[in-house]
Amino acid sequence: MKISQLRTTVETLLSSSPNLIGSYFLPTGASIPAVYVTGRQGVPGEWKVQGLEVTLQEFPRLNPRPGVGTFQQRKEWTIVLVDYDTNSDKLNLAADRISRVWTDARFSFLPESDTVYGQYRIVIPDLTIENILLPQ
């Protein structure tokens, strides 16, 4: 799986009726869906967020598994859902939608703070497995 495929799938899943994705408000006054792929940098600080924010790590985390004569290179993608709206159930609805598509995903609920109503860290295993022969 590639990050573009993951982003498209998550965005389509969470924007179907009813749309659960919040908005980023840019310094120019424009607004865009609150879906962001984080790489070396996070969401720009001057962007304001309202509602449910979805961030995806640009690169998967490797989860290697040794085997007999081979080495399996598995990957895991991380998605973070953050709800900035104290009067909604969008966080749980979004987690439910994701769990129905990726039944093997692992969910970690993170506590509330002064600005965040709730958040989930979701790890999705990538079923693409590379078998690498070990050197003799």
Sequence and secondary structure as in RCSB ss.txt:
>XXXX:A:sequence
MKISQLRTTVETLLSSSPNLIGSYFLPTGASIPAVYVTGRQGVPGEWKVQGLEVTLQEFPRLNPRPGVGTFQQRK
EWTIVLVDYDTNSDKLNLAADRISRVWTDARFSFLPESDTVYGQYRIVIPDLTIENILLPQ
>XXXX:A:secstr
  HHHHHHHHHHHHHSSS  B EEE TTS EEESEEEESSS S TT EEESEEEEEESS EEEEEE SSEEEEEE
EEEEEEEE  TT  HHHHHHHHHHHH TT EEEEE   SS SEEEEEEEEEEEEEEEE   
